[in-house]
Amino acid sequence: MKNMIVSALAALLVVVQAGAQPTPPPVLRAMKAELDRTMTGLGAKQPAPYFLSYAVAEVNTTVITASMGGIDASTTQRSRILDVDLRVGSHEMDNTRSIRGVAFEMGRGTRGVEMPSGDDERSLRSIIWSATDKAYRSAAERYGKVLTNRQVKVREEDSSADLSREKAIVSIAQPTSFEFDTAMWRDRVRYLSSLCAGREHILTGRVTFQADLLVKYFVNSEGTMIVSSEPIVKMFLYVKSKADDGMSLPLFESYSAYGADRLPSRQQMERDMRRLIDLCVKLRTAPLMETYSGPAILSGRSAGVFFHEIFGHRVEGHRQKDVNSSQTFKNFLGKKILPSFINVVFDPTKKELNGIDIVGAYEFDDEGMPGKRVVAVEQGVFKSFLMSRAPIQDFPVSNGHGRRQPGLKTVSRQSNLIVEATERVSLDSLRNALRSECRKQNKEFGLLFEDIQGGFTFTGRTVPNAFNVQPLVVYKIFADGRADELVRGVDLIGTPLTTFNNIVAAADDIGIFNGVCGAESGGVPVSASSPSLLVSMIEVQKKQKSQAKPPLLQDPTITTNDGGQP
């Protein structure tokens, strides 16, 4: 049995060809009709709207989950969400400007509105009309507060405009469709999770298959009209054990691609699951790592997440205009922040790297702007921020990085982060360099961060500008050449500028992390890629752990599981 995820409107869409006029689907026609009616009908109001955009996200999702060999869920859901961006005032200053001195504003912006999935234009227009009316009333009220706030507060640090001036784009393309064999994926998910059943000390063994097709419809009062689609298929392997001291020990493996046929083979997934199980059991009895500062190697995947957390979020443009943000790199344009052999690029136009899909790609961002390659760091020198249509000083236009989860407000966000090294050595040479650095610092060992779960960072002014990256697999690399030792129980911490100054070498490999980044505009697909890096000085702290003991009785399946394969 095959399951096909296809937009119900696909048959009504045509690809724009030279000399041909696009044929908008019903939902786009409804959006355009209400946009024109609103701009005309409210044009005489005070304040009048000067800009209006509608974005509709049509999300089709299939999820299959199994635990310990049993199917937990197998569902397919579809939703449509409308987002309205209505602005009064002018490009230079409108209702979206931050109101300084207010710690938390209730109702800032608009929330997404659920729409029916059918093609009846009258029904669709009625939903759009109601949401637009609420958006106008909210915008007009807030614009008055913006004007008052500006009169009573000190001069703004960055008086850039609130909306960039951009050219209109028309692109109506057939939504992507993709097929997958539901029965086959149910069997694979069930079988992979069954490998955990009956294994001593394995408390959780869960596998999830998820197929998403996001079809986006966008129109604005400047003449932009876009239909685009973003398919992603994902697999997640999750294994968890628990040490005798109460520490939970989760391990993950994930795969992401633009089609089910581009995911790894069943054999590869089985090898990865068995590796996770064996490693999880070993972690139970691995020694607990104490606090430490000294040299370390970040594997490619770990270095990618490391850069995503401590660098990527700090170059998202909207933060440079936020008076509550630390604006770490605002005064570093044209200055060196990394070693001269390091470049950092964000590239939503790139869909694969070394033959592996990277999922931060898109043709148009959530403001209808084409995604563009951005060189943020070149030869160690900081060059550019990631920009939505919210200008900042020296960056008056978008570079296609305005992103959001449907239903939330668009801000500048990361896409595909790629760390490039122009000077590289072999992995063996990097390990030797780590040992040499340990001897230089009179350290018995350095650390190897082989895999990483994720992390978080603080970018506000009211808290220390630190990061916490959460490793899953860490080894001690001894200066005297002894065998590596698996350890557990630490988080990688620090501050960005100091840590960047400590990067001393890069390997000739590449590690890729695909995932979902969560920030103020919700979860968006991203990737982070990097070679392995040697850092001369890092700091780790003890990881928080549970005080609950492991289960008192043994798993009843341990003596009955035959590990059979369907």
C-alpha positions, -999 to 999 in steps of 0.1 A, spaced: 0 0 0 13 34 -10 5 67 6 8 98 -15 9 133 1 -3 157 -25 -20 191 -22 -57 189 -31 -50 220 -52 -22 205 -73 -44 200 -103 -52 237 -104 -16 248 -104 6 254 -134 43 262 -137 49 297 -151 65 295 -185 78 322 -208 49 341 -221 23 322 -200 2 336 -173 0 318 -140 -33 302 -130 -38 309 -93 -56 281 -73 -88 290 -53 -70 297 -20 -46 321 -37 -75 338 -56 -93 343 -23 -62 358 -7 -56 381 -36 -92 393 -38 -94 401 -1 -60 418 -2 -71 441 -30 -105 448 -13 -88 456 20 -62 480 6 -89 498 -14 -115 498 13 -92 509 42 -72 534 21 -92 563 35 -89 552 71 -65 569 95 -41 554 99 -43 537 66 -25 504 59 5 509 37 14 472 35 -5 439 37 5 403 31 -13 370 35 5 337 39 -13 304 40 6 272 50 -9 239 40 7 212 61 3 174 53 20 151 79 22 114 82 37 99 114 45 63 123 59 56 157 69 23 174 83 14 208 100 -18 217 86 -36 187 50 -23 189 33 4 168 23 33 190 8 56 164 2 58 126 -16 90 117 -20 114 87 -31 150 94 -37 180 72 -40 216 83 -42 251 67 -30 281 87 -34 318 76 -10 345 88 -17 382 83 9 409 83 -9 443 81 11 475 87 0 511 92 23 540 92 52 539 67 82 518 57 103 541 80 81 535 111 51 513 116 31 494 142 57 466 144 84 488 160 95 477 194 79 495 223 108 502 246 104 498 284 78 471 281 91 437 293 64 416 277 37 428 253 4 408 252 -9 403 217 21 417 197 16 406 161 -11 382 150 -15 345 156 -22 321 129 -59 313 120 -71 279 111 -87 277 76 -109 251 60 -92 227 36 -117 230 8 -117 252 -23 -149 273 -17 -137 308 -22 -166 325 -4 -157 305 28 -120 312 24 -126 349 19 -148 351 50 -120 337 72 -95 360 56 -118 390 60 -124 383 97 -86 379 104 -78 411 85 -103 431 105 -87 420 138 -52 426 124 -61 462 113 -77 471 147 -47 457 165 -22 475 142 -39 509 145 -40 506 183 -4 496 186 8 523 162 -5 549 185 15 533 213 46 533 191 43 571 185 38 578 222 67 556 232 90 573 208 82 607 223 89 597 259 120 575 254 156 584 246 168 583 210 169 548 195 203 532 190 192 520 156 167 541 138 165 520 106 132 515 88 107 489 99 102 473 65 126 470 36 116 480 0 117 450 -22 107 440 -58 76 420 -65 79 383 -74 55 361 -92 62 323 -90 34 297 -91 48 262 -92 33 227 -90 35 215 -54 59 187 -49 44 153 -43 62 123 -29 52 86 -24 62 62 3 52 26 10 33 29 43 33 -8 50 71 -11 44 78 19 67 55 5 94 75 -28 93 108 -10 94 99 12 123 85 -17 142 115 -39 135 141 -13 144 124 -6 177 121 -43 184 159 -45 185 157 -27 219 132 -52 234 148 -78 257 180 -59 260 191 -55 296 193 -19 309 175 -5 278 145 14 291 133 31 259 136 21 223 116 42 200 116 48 163 96 74 144 91 80 106 76 113 96 68 127 62 59 164 58 47 183 28 45 220 34 28 240 6 30 277 10 8 304 -6 19 340 -4 6 374 -17 13 409 -7 3 444 -16 35 450 -36 24 425 -62 42 394 -50 23 361 -56 40 328 -48 31 291 -45 60 269 -33 64 236 -16 89 221 9 89 183 14 109 166 42 110 130 53 126 121 86 135 91 107 144 92 144 161 64 164 159 70 202 174 47 229 176 54 266 192 38 296 197 48 332 229 47 353 228 34 389 233 69 402 200 80 385 215 97 354 194 93 323 214 83 293 196 91 260 211 85 226 197 96 192 203 91 155 183 110 130 180 110 92 164 137 70 159 139 33 137 154 6 122 120 -3 118 86 13 141 70 -13 169 93 -2 170 80 34 196 54 43 190 17 37 174 -6 63 207 -23 68 224 11 77 196 20 101 199 -14 118 236 -10 122 231 24 137 204 11 161 226 -17 173 255 8 178 232 30 199 221 1 220 257 -11 227 269 24 234 240 32 257 248 1 278 284 11 280 275 46 292 258 31 322 291 21 338 312 49 322 329 70 348 313 103 358 332 133 344 341 161 368 343 198 359 372 204 335 389 231 314 414 223 288 418 213 251 392 194 232 381 181 197 346 188 185 336 162 159 320 176 127 284 172 139 293 186 173 311 215 158 281 222 135 257 224 165 283 244 184 284 271 157 246 270 153 241 278 190 269 302 197 273 320 164 242 315 143 217 329 167 239 359 173 240 369 136 202 368 131 196 404 121 165 413 141 185 409 173 208 438 164 178 461 166 164 448 198 175 470 227 174 440 251 198 420 230 235 418 236 242 424 199 275 405 203 287 411 167 272 444 159 305 463 162 326 435 146 317 441 110 349 440 90 368 427 120 384 393 127 364 370 150 376 336 139 409 321 127 418 332 91 413 296 78 376 296 88 347 307 66 310 305 77 283 305 51 245 302 53 230 288 21 193 280 17 199 274 -21 220 243 -14 200 211 -10 228 186 -4 264 184 8 287 155 1 257 136 -13 236 140 19 205 161 19 206 192 41 172 204 52 176 241 57 169 247 20 140 267 5 133 287 -26 115 315 -9 114 325 27 83 333 47 82 369 35 82 359 -2 119 367 -6 142 344 -26 166 325 -3 202 338 -9 236 325 0 251 347 28 288 347 36 288 356 73 325 351 79 353 352 53 389 343 62 379 348 98 365 383 92 328 390 100 309 402 69 272 399 72 240 393 92 211 371 83 183 395 72 145 394 70 126 424 57 133 442 90 163 465 82 191 473 105 220 497 103 240 491 71 217 462 60 186 479 44 172 449 25 164 412 30 188 384 20 160 358 22 162 346 58 128 357 72 114 324 86 88 311 109 66 282 119 31 287 106 11 308 130 40 328 144 57 362 136 85 361 110 120 371 121 155 364 107 165 328 112 193 304 101 191 281 71 220 257 61 250 267 82 283 255 66 316 260 83 345 258 58 382 253 66 408 264 40 436 247 60 429 211 71 447 181 85 438 145 89 418 133 118 448 114 131 469 145 129 441 164 148 442 139 176 480 141 178 476 179 179 452 175 208 477 153 227 504 179 220 482 207 234 476 186 265 513 182 272 518 219 265 491 228 291 503 200 315 470 182 312 466 144 316 439 143 289 418 163 265 382 156 255 366 144 223 329 154 218 318 128 194 281 134 194 258 161 207 222 165 215 217 202 210 219 232 233 208 267 240 223 301 243 215 334 259 216 366 238 199 391 261 216 419 280 202 410 314 218 376 317 254 364 311 259 358 273 269 322 277 260 290 259 253 254 270 258 227 245 247 192 256 270 163 245 258 127 243 291 109 237 324 122 252 358 105 254 390 113 272 420 114 249 451 108 270 483 127 263 504 96 268 486 77 241 465 54 263 433 40 249 404 65 248 380 64 278 342 69 275 329 93 301 295 108 309 278 136 328 291 169 314 278 199 294 300 221 273 297 258 284 314 291 277 311 325 261 313 330 223 342 354 217 365 336 241 357 302 226 362 314 190 396 327 198 406 292 210 399 274 177 434 263 164 429 236 137 404 218 115 403 183 101 396 172 65 363 155 73 327 169 73 299 162 98 263 171 91 235 178 116 199 180 103 173 192 128 146 217 138 157 249 154 133 265 179 133 302 186 108 330 189 93 323 155 89 286 163 105 255 148 121 257 114 142 230 96 179 238 96 212 220 91 247 227 105 278 213 89 315 215 99 348 198 99 361 185 132 378 213 152 405 214 178 398 240 205 427 249 228 405 256 258 370 247 266 351 243 299 326 216 310 303 215 339 284 187 356 252 177 338 219 178 358 207 143 367 176 126 380 175 113 416 153 84 407 167 49 407 166 25 377 137 1 376 136 -24 405 126 -54 384 140 -67 352 123 -61 319 100 -92 314 109 -95 277 146 -102 284 141 -139 286 114 -142 259 125 -119 231 137 -139 201 148 -108 181 130 -121 150 129 -100 119 96 -96 100 
